[in-house]
Amino acid sequence: MWLLTSAGSKLASLVAVVLAVLGSIWLVFRSGQRDQKAKEKVKDLESYKETREKIDEVPVNTDVAAAIKRLSGDGGLRD
């Protein structure tokens, strides 16, 4: 009877160690995913900021002829 208790105790401690190691690996993996998502979000926001600044730099034309001249010079006028 004591043999089963001793073997069960060793097995339980082995299972606990394996679960602890797997849990640690999982936590590191999830932390890496969270950091990557945060970096991607910052990158997307920086890209949006650059795009928005370029849009804001474009002069607003109230004259149709001036707008056509600007668009044809920049290659932004479609055929």
PDB file of N, CA, C and O in Angstrom:
ATOM      1  N   MET A   1       0.813  -1.192   0.000  1.00  0.00           N
ATOM      2  CA  MET A   1       0.000   0.000   0.000  1.00  0.00           C
ATOM      3  C   MET A   1       0.866   1.270   0.000  1.00  0.00           C
ATOM      4  O   MET A   1       0.555   2.215  -0.725  1.00  0.00           O
ATOM      5  N   TRP A   2       1.914   1.312   0.774  1.00  0.00           N
ATOM      6  CA  TRP A   2       2.779   2.485   0.828  1.00  0.00           C
ATOM      7  C   TRP A   2       3.481   2.717  -0.509  1.00  0.00           C
ATOM      8  O   TRP A   2       3.841   3.849  -0.833  1.00  0.00           O
ATOM      9  N   LEU A   3       3.675   1.648  -1.285  1.00  0.00           N
ATOM     10  CA  LEU A   3       4.306   1.755  -2.599  1.00  0.00           C
ATOM     11  C   LEU A   3       3.436   2.574  -3.552  1.00  0.00           C
ATOM     12  O   LEU A   3       3.954   3.395  -4.309  1.00  0.00           O
ATOM     13  N   LEU A   4       2.132   2.358  -3.523  1.00  0.00           N
ATOM     14  CA  LEU A   4       1.225   3.119  -4.373  1.00  0.00           C
ATOM     15  C   LEU A   4       1.188   4.590  -3.971  1.00  0.00           C
ATOM     16  O   LEU A   4       1.140   5.472  -4.829  1.00  0.00           O
ATOM     17  N   THR A   5       1.210   4.846  -2.687  1.00  0.00           N
ATOM     18  CA  THR A   5       1.204   6.232  -2.207  1.00  0.00           C
ATOM     19  C   THR A   5       2.488   6.944  -2.626  1.00  0.00           C
ATOM     20  O   THR A   5       2.447   8.102  -3.042  1.00  0.00           O
ATOM     21  N   SER A   6       3.605   6.274  -2.520  1.00  0.00           N
ATOM     22  CA  SER A   6       4.888   6.862  -2.896  1.00  0.00           C
ATOM     23  C   SER A   6       4.952   7.109  -4.404  1.00  0.00           C
ATOM     24  O   SER A   6       5.390   8.171  -4.846  1.00  0.00           O
ATOM     25  N   ALA A   7       4.516   6.133  -5.184  1.00  0.00           N
ATOM     26  CA  ALA A   7       4.541   6.282  -6.641  1.00  0.00           C
ATOM     27  C   ALA A   7       3.548   7.354  -7.075  1.00  0.00           C
ATOM     28  O   ALA A   7       3.846   8.133  -7.981  1.00  0.00           O
ATOM     29  N   GLY A   8       2.384   7.409  -6.454  1.00  0.00           N
ATOM     30  CA  GLY A   8       1.387   8.420  -6.776  1.00  0.00           C
ATOM     31  C   GLY A   8       1.885   9.804  -6.456  1.00  0.00           C
ATOM     32  O   GLY A   8       1.609  10.749  -7.196  1.00  0.00           O
ATOM     33  N   SER A   9       2.608   9.943  -5.374  1.00  0.00           N
ATOM     34  CA  SER A   9       3.150  11.237  -4.983  1.00  0.00           C
ATOM     35  C   SER A   9       4.202  11.703  -5.984  1.00  0.00           C
ATOM     36  O   SER A   9       4.247  12.879  -6.345  1.00  0.00           O
ATOM     37  N   LYS A  10       5.045  10.779  -6.430  1.00  0.00           N
ATOM     38  CA  LYS A  10       6.068  11.132  -7.418  1.00  0.00           C
ATOM     39  C   LYS A  10       5.419  11.502  -8.750  1.00  0.00           C
ATOM     40  O   LYS A  10       5.841  12.447  -9.417  1.00  0.00           O
ATOM     41  N   LEU A  11       4.396  10.749  -9.126  1.00  0.00           N
ATOM     42  CA  LEU A  11       3.689  11.023 -10.373  1.00  0.00           C
ATOM     43  C   LEU A  11       2.996  12.384 -10.302  1.00  0.00           C
ATOM     44  O   LEU A  11       3.015  13.149 -11.266  1.00  0.00           O
ATOM     45  N   ALA A  12       2.392  12.673  -9.166  1.00  0.00           N
ATOM     46  CA  ALA A  12       1.710  13.957  -9.011  1.00  0.00           C
ATOM     47  C   ALA A  12       2.699  15.110  -9.079  1.00  0.00           C
ATOM     48  O   ALA A  12       2.410  16.140  -9.688  1.00  0.00           O
ATOM     49  N   SER A  13       3.847  14.950  -8.468  1.00  0.00           N
ATOM     50  CA  SER A  13       4.838  16.026  -8.517  1.00  0.00           C
ATOM     51  C   SER A  13       5.390  16.180  -9.933  1.00  0.00           C
ATOM     52  O   SER A  13       5.668  17.296 -10.371  1.00  0.00           O
ATOM     53  N   LEU A  14       5.549  15.075 -10.645  1.00  0.00           N
ATOM     54  CA  LEU A  14       6.018  15.140 -12.031  1.00  0.00           C
ATOM     55  C   LEU A  14       4.994  15.862 -12.915  1.00  0.00           C
ATOM     56  O   LEU A  14       5.354  16.697 -13.744  1.00  0.00           O
ATOM     57  N   VAL A  15       3.733  15.532 -12.726  1.00  0.00           N
ATOM     58  CA  VAL A  15       2.670  16.197 -13.489  1.00  0.00           C
ATOM     59  C   VAL A  15       2.640  17.686 -13.157  1.00  0.00           C
ATOM     60  O   VAL A  15       2.454  18.514 -14.049  1.00  0.00           O
ATOM     61  N   ALA A  16       2.820  18.031 -11.900  1.00  0.00           N
ATOM     62  CA  ALA A  16       2.823  19.435 -11.490  1.00  0.00           C
ATOM     63  C   ALA A  16       3.975  20.193 -12.135  1.00  0.00           C
ATOM     64  O   ALA A  16       3.802  21.329 -12.577  1.00  0.00           O
ATOM     65  N   VAL A  17       5.143  19.573 -12.192  1.00  0.00           N
ATOM     66  CA  VAL A  17       6.305  20.219 -12.816  1.00  0.00           C
ATOM     67  C   VAL A  17       6.065  20.410 -14.313  1.00  0.00           C
ATOM     68  O   VAL A  17       6.354  21.477 -14.855  1.00  0.00           O
ATOM     69  N   VAL A  18       5.544  19.393 -14.975  1.00  0.00           N
ATOM     70  CA  VAL A  18       5.278  19.494 -16.411  1.00  0.00           C
ATOM     71  C   VAL A  18       4.255  20.593 -16.684  1.00  0.00           C
ATOM     72  O   VAL A  18       4.419  21.382 -17.615  1.00  0.00           O
ATOM     73  N   LEU A  19       3.202  20.642 -15.875  1.00  0.00           N
ATOM     74  CA  LEU A  19       2.192  21.694 -16.057  1.00  0.00           C
ATOM     75  C   LEU A  19       2.776  23.073 -15.791  1.00  0.00           C
ATOM     76  O   LEU A  19       2.423  24.030 -16.481  1.00  0.00           O
ATOM     77  N   ALA A  20       3.645  23.196 -14.826  1.00  0.00           N
ATOM     78  CA  ALA A  20       4.270  24.485 -14.532  1.00  0.00           C
ATOM     79  C   ALA A  20       5.146  24.943 -15.698  1.00  0.00           C
ATOM     80  O   ALA A  20       5.136  26.119 -16.063  1.00  0.00           O
ATOM     81  N   VAL A  21       5.900  24.016 -16.277  1.00  0.00           N
ATOM     82  CA  VAL A  21       6.761  24.357 -17.419  1.00  0.00           C
ATOM     83  C   VAL A  21       5.914  24.759 -18.618  1.00  0.00           C
ATOM     84  O   VAL A  21       6.197  25.761 -19.275  1.00  0.00           O
ATOM     85  N   LEU A  22       4.871  23.977 -18.904  1.00  0.00           N
ATOM     86  CA  LEU A  22       4.002  24.312 -20.033  1.00  0.00           C
ATOM     87  C   LEU A  22       3.282  25.638 -19.808  1.00  0.00           C
ATOM     88  O   LEU A  22       3.106  26.420 -20.742  1.00  0.00           O
ATOM     89  N   GLY A  23       2.869  25.887 -18.575  1.00  0.00           N
ATOM     90  CA  GLY A  23       2.222  27.166 -18.259  1.00  0.00           C
ATOM     91  C   GLY A  23       3.171  28.332 -18.461  1.00  0.00           C
ATOM     92  O   GLY A  23       2.768  29.377 -18.971  1.00  0.00           O
ATOM     93  N   SER A  24       4.418  28.167 -18.070  1.00  0.00           N
ATOM     94  CA  SER A  24       5.410  29.235 -18.255  1.00  0.00           C
ATOM     95  C   SER A  24       5.644  29.518 -19.734  1.00  0.00           C
ATOM     96  O   SER A  24       5.719  30.674 -20.150  1.00  0.00           O
ATOM     97  N   ILE A  25       5.756  28.465 -20.514  1.00  0.00           N
ATOM     98  CA  ILE A  25       5.958  28.630 -21.959  1.00  0.00           C
ATOM     99  C   ILE A  25       4.754  29.338 -22.570  1.00  0.00           C
ATOM    100  O   ILE A  25       4.915  30.228 -23.405  1.00  0.00           O
ATOM    101  N   TRP A  26       3.569  28.952 -22.165  1.00  0.00           N
ATOM    102  CA  TRP A  26       2.352  29.574 -22.694  1.00  0.00           C
ATOM    103  C   TRP A  26       2.293  31.059 -22.335  1.00  0.00           C
ATOM    104  O   TRP A  26       1.922  31.887 -23.167  1.00  0.00           O
ATOM    105  N   LEU A  27       2.663  31.395 -21.086  1.00  0.00           N
ATOM    106  CA  LEU A  27       2.647  32.805 -20.671  1.00  0.00           C
ATOM    107  C   LEU A  27       3.644  33.642 -21.474  1.00  0.00           C
ATOM    108  O   LEU A  27       3.340  34.772 -21.857  1.00  0.00           O
ATOM    109  N   VAL A  28       4.823  33.094 -21.729  1.00  0.00           N
ATOM    110  CA  VAL A  28       5.823  33.810 -22.534  1.00  0.00           C
ATOM    111  C   VAL A  28       5.304  34.002 -23.957  1.00  0.00           C
ATOM    112  O   VAL A  28       5.472  35.074 -24.538  1.00  0.00           O
ATOM    113  N   PHE A  29       4.681  32.983 -24.513  1.00  0.00           N
ATOM    114  CA  PHE A  29       4.121  33.062 -25.859  1.00  0.00           C
ATOM    115  C   PHE A  29       3.043  34.134 -25.941  1.00  0.00           C
ATOM    116  O   PHE A  29       3.049  34.943 -26.869  1.00  0.00           O
ATOM    117  N   ARG A  30       2.117  34.152 -24.984  1.00  0.00           N
ATOM    118  CA  ARG A  30       1.038  35.140 -24.973  1.00  0.00           C
ATOM    119  C   ARG A  30       1.590  36.557 -24.785  1.00  0.00           C
ATOM    120  O   ARG A  30       1.086  37.503 -25.391  1.00  0.00           O
ATOM    121  N   SER A  31       2.601  36.702 -23.965  1.00  0.00           N
ATOM    122  CA  SER A  31       3.222  38.012 -23.770  1.00  0.00           C
ATOM    123  C   SER A  31       3.839  38.508 -25.076  1.00  0.00           C
ATOM    124  O   SER A  31       3.723  39.687 -25.412  1.00  0.00           O
ATOM    125  N   GLY A  32       4.484  37.623 -25.799  1.00  0.00           N
ATOM    126  CA  GLY A  32       5.062  37.981 -27.101  1.00  0.00           C
ATOM    127  C   GLY A  32       3.998  38.387 -28.093  1.00  0.00           C
ATOM    128  O   GLY A  32       4.182  39.339 -28.851  1.00  0.00           O
ATOM    129  N   GLN A  33       2.882  37.672 -28.095  1.00  0.00           N
ATOM    130  CA  GLN A  33       1.780  38.037 -29.002  1.00  0.00           C
ATOM    131  C   GLN A  33       1.236  39.422 -28.654  1.00  0.00           C
ATOM    132  O   GLN A  33       0.968  40.225 -29.548  1.00  0.00           O
ATOM    133  N   ARG A  34       1.072  39.703 -27.368  1.00  0.00           N
ATOM    134  CA  ARG A  34       0.546  40.995 -26.941  1.00  0.00           C
ATOM    135  C   ARG A  34       1.501  42.130 -27.346  1.00  0.00           C
ATOM    136  O   ARG A  34       1.068  43.181 -27.820  1.00  0.00           O
ATOM    137  N   ASP A  35       2.795  41.898 -27.149  1.00  0.00           N
ATOM    138  CA  ASP A  35       3.782  42.905 -27.539  1.00  0.00           C
ATOM    139  C   ASP A  35       3.770  43.141 -29.045  1.00  0.00           C
ATOM    140  O   ASP A  35       3.879  44.280 -29.499  1.00  0.00           O
ATOM    141  N   GLN A  36       3.637  42.062 -29.823  1.00  0.00           N
ATOM    142  CA  GLN A  36       3.607  42.189 -31.286  1.00  0.00           C
ATOM    143  C   GLN A  36       2.379  42.966 -31.736  1.00  0.00           C
ATOM    144  O   GLN A  36       2.470  43.802 -32.635  1.00  0.00           O
ATOM    145  N   LYS A  37       1.233  42.701 -31.121  1.00  0.00           N
ATOM    146  CA  LYS A  37       0.017  43.439 -31.475  1.00  0.00           C
ATOM    147  C   LYS A  37       0.176  44.922 -31.158  1.00  0.00           C
ATOM    148  O   LYS A  37      -0.268  45.775 -31.926  1.00  0.00           O
ATOM    149  N   ALA A  38       0.805  45.225 -30.038  1.00  0.00           N
ATOM    150  CA  ALA A  38       1.011  46.623 -29.668  1.00  0.00           C
ATOM    151  C   ALA A  38       1.946  47.312 -30.667  1.00  0.00           C
ATOM    152  O   ALA A  38       1.713  48.459 -31.050  1.00  0.00           O
ATOM    153  N   LYS A  39       3.002  46.612 -31.087  1.00  0.00           N
ATOM    154  CA  LYS A  39       3.923  47.192 -32.064  1.00  0.00           C
ATOM    155  C   LYS A  39       3.231  47.427 -33.400  1.00  0.00           C
ATOM    156  O   LYS A  39       3.452  48.455 -34.042  1.00  0.00           O
ATOM    157  N   GLU A  40       2.397  46.483 -33.822  1.00  0.00           N
ATOM    158  CA  GLU A  40       1.671  46.638 -35.084  1.00  0.00           C
ATOM    159  C   GLU A  40       0.686  47.801 -35.008  1.00  0.00           C
ATOM    160  O   GLU A  40       0.506  48.525 -35.987  1.00  0.00           O
ATOM    161  N   LYS A  41       0.053  47.983 -33.863  1.00  0.00           N
ATOM    162  CA  LYS A  41      -0.887  49.080 -33.706  1.00  0.00           C
ATOM    163  C   LYS A  41      -0.166  50.424 -33.793  1.00  0.00           C
ATOM    164  O   LYS A  41      -0.653  51.355 -34.435  1.00  0.00           O
ATOM    165  N   VAL A  42       1.000  50.521 -33.143  1.00  0.00           N
ATOM    166  CA  VAL A  42       1.791  51.755 -33.211  1.00  0.00           C
ATOM    167  C   VAL A  42       2.227  52.020 -34.641  1.00  0.00           C
ATOM    168  O   VAL A  42       2.177  53.159 -35.107  1.00  0.00           O
ATOM    169  N   LYS A  43       2.657  50.972 -35.344  1.00  0.00           N
ATOM    170  CA  LYS A  43       3.092  51.120 -36.736  1.00  0.00           C
ATOM    171  C   LYS A  43       1.934  51.599 -37.614  1.00  0.00           C
ATOM    172  O   LYS A  43       2.110  52.479 -38.457  1.00  0.00           O
ATOM    173  N   ASP A  44       0.762  51.021 -37.412  1.00  0.00           N
ATOM    174  CA  ASP A  44      -0.415  51.438 -38.184  1.00  0.00           C
ATOM    175  C   ASP A  44      -0.786  52.890 -37.904  1.00  0.00           C
ATOM    176  O   ASP A  44      -1.133  53.640 -38.817  1.00  0.00           O
ATOM    177  N   LEU A  45      -0.709  53.276 -36.640  1.00  0.00           N
ATOM    178  CA  LEU A  45      -1.038  54.664 -36.288  1.00  0.00           C
ATOM    179  C   LEU A  45      -0.018  55.647 -36.865  1.00  0.00           C
ATOM    180  O   LEU A  45      -0.386  56.742 -37.293  1.00  0.00           O
ATOM    181  N   GLU A  46       1.259  55.264 -36.879  1.00  0.00           N
ATOM    182  CA  GLU A  46       2.276  56.132 -37.477  1.00  0.00           C
ATOM    183  C   GLU A  46       2.048  56.269 -38.978  1.00  0.00           C
ATOM    184  O   GLU A  46       2.203  57.353 -39.540  1.00  0.00           O
ATOM    185  N   SER A  47       1.679  55.167 -39.619  1.00  0.00           N
ATOM    186  CA  SER A  47       1.384  55.199 -41.046  1.00  0.00           C
ATOM    187  C   SER A  47       0.178  56.099 -41.316  1.00  0.00           C
ATOM    188  O   SER A  47       0.183  56.884 -42.264  1.00  0.00           O
ATOM    189  N   TYR A  48      -0.844  55.981 -40.484  1.00  0.00           N
ATOM    190  CA  TYR A  48      -2.026  56.834 -40.632  1.00  0.00           C
ATOM    191  C   TYR A  48      -1.654  58.304 -40.446  1.00  0.00           C
ATOM    192  O   TYR A  48      -2.148  59.170 -41.169  1.00  0.00           O
ATOM    193  N   LYS A  49      -0.791  58.580 -39.484  1.00  0.00           N
ATOM    194  CA  LYS A  49      -0.367  59.968 -39.228  1.00  0.00           C
ATOM    195  C   LYS A  49       0.357  60.533 -40.452  1.00  0.00           C
ATOM    196  O   LYS A  49       0.095  61.662 -40.867  1.00  0.00           O
ATOM    197  N   GLU A  50       1.269  59.742 -41.026  1.00  0.00           N
ATOM    198  CA  GLU A  50       2.001  60.200 -42.214  1.00  0.00           C
ATOM    199  C   GLU A  50       1.040  60.458 -43.374  1.00  0.00           C
ATOM    200  O   GLU A  50       1.156  61.468 -44.068  1.00  0.00           O
ATOM    201  N   THR A  51       0.100  59.553 -43.579  1.00  0.00           N
ATOM    202  CA  THR A  51      -0.882  59.716 -44.655  1.00  0.00           C
ATOM    203  C   THR A  51      -1.722  60.958 -44.418  1.00  0.00           C
ATOM    204  O   THR A  51      -1.977  61.734 -45.339  1.00  0.00           O
ATOM    205  N   ARG A  52      -2.145  61.138 -43.191  1.00  0.00           N
ATOM    206  CA  ARG A  52      -2.979  62.305 -42.855  1.00  0.00           C
ATOM    207  C   ARG A  52      -2.209  63.603 -43.064  1.00  0.00           C
ATOM    208  O   ARG A  52      -2.773  64.587 -43.543  1.00  0.00           O
ATOM    209  N   GLU A  53      -0.921  63.613 -42.707  1.00  0.00           N
ATOM    210  CA  GLU A  53      -0.104  64.814 -42.915  1.00  0.00           C
ATOM    211  C   GLU A  53       0.028  65.121 -44.413  1.00  0.00           C
ATOM    212  O   GLU A  53      -0.026  66.284 -44.815  1.00  0.00           O
ATOM    213  N   LYS A  54       0.200  64.087 -45.231  1.00  0.00           N
ATOM    214  CA  LYS A  54       0.288  64.303 -46.676  1.00  0.00           C
ATOM    215  C   LYS A  54      -1.026  64.848 -47.229  1.00  0.00           C
ATOM    216  O   LYS A  54      -1.025  65.721 -48.096  1.00  0.00           O
ATOM    217  N   ILE A  55      -2.126  64.339 -46.734  1.00  0.00           N
ATOM    218  CA  ILE A  55      -3.432  64.829 -47.181  1.00  0.00           C
ATOM    219  C   ILE A  55      -3.611  66.293 -46.775  1.00  0.00           C
ATOM    220  O   ILE A  55      -4.109  67.105 -47.554  1.00  0.00           O
ATOM    221  N   ASP A  56      -3.204  66.617 -45.560  1.00  0.00           N
ATOM    222  CA  ASP A  56      -3.366  67.984 -45.070  1.00  0.00           C
ATOM    223  C   ASP A  56      -2.455  68.981 -45.783  1.00  0.00           C
ATOM    224  O   ASP A  56      -2.757  70.174 -45.820  1.00  0.00           O
ATOM    225  N   GLU A  57      -1.339  68.504 -46.354  1.00  0.00           N
ATOM    226  CA  GLU A  57      -0.415  69.386 -47.060  1.00  0.00           C
ATOM    227  C   GLU A  57      -0.939  69.823 -48.424  1.00  0.00           C
ATOM    228  O   GLU A  57      -0.486  70.835 -48.959  1.00  0.00           O
ATOM    229  N   VAL A  58      -1.873  69.088 -48.988  1.00  0.00           N
ATOM    230  CA  VAL A  58      -2.390  69.396 -50.321  1.00  0.00           C
ATOM    231  C   VAL A  58      -3.216  70.677 -50.239  1.00  0.00           C
ATOM    232  O   VAL A  58      -4.133  70.779 -49.423  1.00  0.00           O
ATOM    233  N   PRO A  59      -2.892  71.644 -51.079  1.00  0.00           N
ATOM    234  CA  PRO A  59      -3.659  72.894 -51.045  1.00  0.00           C
ATOM    235  C   PRO A  59      -5.085  72.698 -51.563  1.00  0.00           C
ATOM    236  O   PRO A  59      -5.333  71.898 -52.465  1.00  0.00           O
ATOM    237  N   VAL A  60      -5.989  73.431 -50.982  1.00  0.00           N
ATOM    238  CA  VAL A  60      -7.385  73.360 -51.397  1.00  0.00           C
ATOM    239  C   VAL A  60      -7.598  74.397 -52.496  1.00  0.00           C
ATOM    240  O   VAL A  60      -7.335  75.584 -52.304  1.00  0.00           O
ATOM    241  N   ASN A  61      -8.074  73.934 -53.643  1.00  0.00           N
ATOM    242  CA  ASN A  61      -8.318  74.832 -54.762  1.00  0.00           C
ATOM    243  C   ASN A  61      -9.820  75.073 -54.908  1.00  0.00           C
ATOM    244  O   ASN A  61     -10.618  74.136 -54.931  1.00  0.00           O
ATOM    245  N   THR A  62     -10.178  76.335 -55.003  1.00  0.00           N
ATOM    246  CA  THR A  62     -11.578  76.651 -55.276  1.00  0.00           C
ATOM    247  C   THR A  62     -11.785  76.891 -56.758  1.00  0.00           C
ATOM    248  O   THR A  62     -12.918  76.916 -57.240  1.00  0.00           O
ATOM    249  N   ASP A  63     -10.693  77.066 -57.476  1.00  0.00           N
ATOM    250  CA  ASP A  63     -10.747  77.301 -58.914  1.00  0.00           C
ATOM    251  C   ASP A  63     -10.577  75.966 -59.645  1.00  0.00           C
ATOM    252  O   ASP A  63      -9.611  75.245 -59.396  1.00  0.00           O
ATOM    253  N   VAL A  64     -11.490  75.638 -60.526  1.00  0.00           N
ATOM    254  CA  VAL A  64     -11.466  74.364 -61.246  1.00  0.00           C
ATOM    255  C   VAL A  64     -10.230  74.272 -62.134  1.00  0.00           C
ATOM    256  O   VAL A  64      -9.599  73.217 -62.190  1.00  0.00           O
ATOM    257  N   ALA A  65      -9.880  75.319 -62.812  1.00  0.00           N
ATOM    258  CA  ALA A  65      -8.725  75.299 -63.714  1.00  0.00           C
ATOM    259  C   ALA A  65      -7.435  75.046 -62.935  1.00  0.00           C
ATOM    260  O   ALA A  65      -6.568  74.292 -63.378  1.00  0.00           O
ATOM    261  N   ALA A  66      -7.319  75.685 -61.769  1.00  0.00           N
ATOM    262  CA  ALA A  66      -6.116  75.478 -60.952  1.00  0.00           C
ATOM    263  C   ALA A  66      -6.059  74.044 -60.434  1.00  0.00           C
ATOM    264  O   ALA A  66      -4.981  73.456 -60.353  1.00  0.00           O
ATOM    265  N   ALA A  67      -7.206  73.484 -60.085  1.00  0.00           N
ATOM    266  CA  ALA A  67      -7.247  72.105 -59.596  1.00  0.00           C
ATOM    267  C   ALA A  67      -6.855  71.134 -60.708  1.00  0.00           C
ATOM    268  O   ALA A  67      -6.106  70.191 -60.455  1.00  0.00           O
ATOM    269  N   ILE A  68      -7.333  71.338 -61.905  1.00  0.00           N
ATOM    270  CA  ILE A  68      -6.991  70.470 -63.033  1.00  0.00           C
ATOM    271  C   ILE A  68      -5.500  70.580 -63.349  1.00  0.00           C
ATOM    272  O   ILE A  68      -4.849  69.576 -63.637  1.00  0.00           O
ATOM    273  N   LYS A  69      -4.965  71.788 -63.297  1.00  0.00           N
ATOM    274  CA  LYS A  69      -3.535  71.986 -63.561  1.00  0.00           C
ATOM    275  C   LYS A  69      -2.691  71.257 -62.514  1.00  0.00           C
ATOM    276  O   LYS A  69      -1.702  70.608 -62.854  1.00  0.00           O
ATOM    277  N   ARG A  70      -3.083  71.365 -61.236  1.00  0.00           N
ATOM    278  CA  ARG A  70      -2.328  70.711 -60.172  1.00  0.00           C
ATOM    279  C   ARG A  70      -2.415  69.195 -60.304  1.00  0.00           C
ATOM    280  O   ARG A  70      -1.407  68.503 -60.157  1.00  0.00           O
ATOM    281  N   LEU A  71      -3.590  68.680 -60.576  1.00  0.00           N
ATOM    282  CA  LEU A  71      -3.756  67.233 -60.689  1.00  0.00           C
ATOM    283  C   LEU A  71      -3.040  66.666 -61.905  1.00  0.00           C
ATOM    284  O   LEU A  71      -2.471  65.577 -61.832  1.00  0.00           O
ATOM    285  N   SER A  72      -3.060  67.383 -63.014  1.00  0.00           N
ATOM    286  CA  SER A  72      -2.373  66.872 -64.208  1.00  0.00           C
ATOM    287  C   SER A  72      -0.867  66.927 -64.027  1.00  0.00           C
ATOM    288  O   SER A  72      -0.152  66.097 -64.587  1.00  0.00           O
ATOM    289  N   GLY A  73      -0.371  67.884 -63.260  1.00  0.00           N
ATOM    290  CA  GLY A  73       1.067  67.978 -62.988  1.00  0.00           C
ATOM    291  C   GLY A  73       1.548  66.891 -62.050  1.00  0.00           C
ATOM    292  O   GLY A  73       2.690  66.443 -62.155  1.00  0.00           O
ATOM    293  N   ASP A  74       0.692  66.457 -61.129  1.00  0.00           N
ATOM    294  CA  ASP A  74       1.083  65.433 -60.139  1.00  0.00           C
ATOM    295  C   ASP A  74       0.782  64.032 -60.632  1.00  0.00           C
ATOM    296  O   ASP A  74       1.136  63.058 -59.968  1.00  0.00           O
ATOM    297  N   GLY A  75       0.148  63.911 -61.759  1.00  0.00           N
ATOM    298  CA  GLY A  75      -0.227  62.593 -62.268  1.00  0.00           C
ATOM    299  C   GLY A  75      -1.470  62.051 -61.566  1.00  0.00           C
ATOM    300  O   GLY A  75      -1.717  60.845 -61.597  1.00  0.00           O
ATOM    301  N   GLY A  76      -2.245  62.915 -60.941  1.00  0.00           N
ATOM    302  CA  GLY A  76      -3.419  62.483 -60.209  1.00  0.00           C
ATOM    303  C   GLY A  76      -4.706  62.590 -60.998  1.00  0.00           C
ATOM    304  O   GLY A  76      -5.777  62.247 -60.497  1.00  0.00           O
ATOM    305  N   LEU A  77      -4.608  63.065 -62.237  1.00  0.00           N
ATOM    306  CA  LEU A  77      -5.791  63.220 -63.068  1.00  0.00           C
ATOM    307  C   LEU A  77      -5.986  61.979 -63.916  1.00  0.00           C
ATOM    308  O   LEU A  77      -5.077  61.555 -64.630  1.00  0.00           O
ATOM    309  N   ARG A  78      -7.157  61.405 -63.837  1.00  0.00           N
ATOM    310  CA  ARG A  78      -7.439  60.203 -64.625  1.00  0.00           C
ATOM    311  C   ARG A  78      -7.917  60.570 -66.011  1.00  0.00           C
ATOM    312  O   ARG A  78      -8.470  61.646 -66.241  1.00  0.00           O
ATOM    313  N   ASP A  79      -7.691  59.658 -66.917  1.00  0.00           N
ATOM    314  CA  ASP A  79      -8.147  59.883 -68.301  1.00  0.00           C
ATOM    315  C   ASP A  79      -9.626  59.635 -68.425  1.00  0.00           C
ATOM    316  O   ASP A  79     -10.187  59.774 -69.512  1.00  0.00           O
TER     317      ASP A  79
END
